[in-house]
Amino acid sequence: MEEKTSSGRRVPRGPKASKGPSGSLGQAYNVDSVTWDAANSRYVIKLTGITYTHTTYVTMVTAVDSAYTATYGADSGNLLVYLRNPAGVKQKAHFSFVVLKAS
């Protein structure tokens, strides 16, 4: 997937979104759903037309609050996002992510 900038330069375009703890999903592109898995304290992200694996895609996940840390993984073709507060406890928080196909 690519898009052109106003200067005509081609840039890769992949799934991306920002997510708030209240469940709001902003600026989503190629994201089918984002759900909170309370049993495992993580977000489960289903991407449009992608069976996600962490070895096939380049992924960047960033916690909005710099005191939090963000990590990610994969399960059953979904992207998993974990956010930890300063005490290391997994919990809901705002984050952003982008996924690009590795070449």
N, C-alpha and C positions, 0 to 999 in steps of 0.2 A: 504494500500500500504506500502511495506517495501522494503528495500534494505540492503545488507550486506556490512559492511566495510571490509577493507583488513584483519582485525583480526577475521572476521566471526561474529562480533556483529551485531544484527539486529537493524536497526533504522527506524523510520517512514519516509515515503516519501510522500509529498503532493504537491499540486500546489505551485509554487514559481516563482518569476521573479524579475528582476530589470527593472525600466522604467525611461527613460529620457524625459525631456520636449519636445524634438524634435520629439518624437514619436518612438524612437528606443526601442526595447524590447530585453533585453539580458538575457541569462541564463534562458529561459522560460521552464517550465515543467508543463504539464497539463493546459496550458493557451490557450484558443481558440482565444481570442482577448482582446486588451486593447484599448479603445477609449476615447477621451476627449469629455465630454459633456459640451460645452461652455455655454449653457443656465443655467446650474446649477453649473458651475465651479468645476467639479469633473471628476475623471476617472471612467469608467464603465468597469469592468473586468468580462469577461465570461470565466468560468472554464470548462475544459473538463469533461463531465459526471457528473457534480455536480449541483444540485439546491442549491445554497449557501444561508445559513441563518446564522446570527451572533450567534445564540444560539446552533447550531449543530456543528459548527467548531471553533477551536481555531485559531485565526488570529493575526499575528503580522505585522504591517506596520511601516516602519521607513523612515523618510525623510533623504536623504543623507546629506544635509546641516543642521547642528545642530541648525541653527537659525530658521528653519522652524519646524512646528508641523504637524503631520500626524494623521488623525482620519479615521475611516471607518464605513460603514454601509452596508445595504443590500436592494435591491429592485428588484422585479421580478426574483429572483434567481441569481442575479449578485452581486458581491462584488463591493462596491463603496468606492473610496479613495478620501479624501479631504486633501489638503495641504494648509497651511496658512503661509504667510510670517511673519516677526517680527511685522508688523502692524496689523496682524490678517486678512488680505485680502486673500481670496482663490485664488490660481493661480497654473499654471503648475510648476512642479519642479521634480527633480530626487527623486525616492523612490524605496524601495525594500519591498517585502512582502513574507510571507509564510502562508499557510493555512493547518491545520491538522484536521482530524476528531476527535471530542471529543468522548471519550469512556465512 
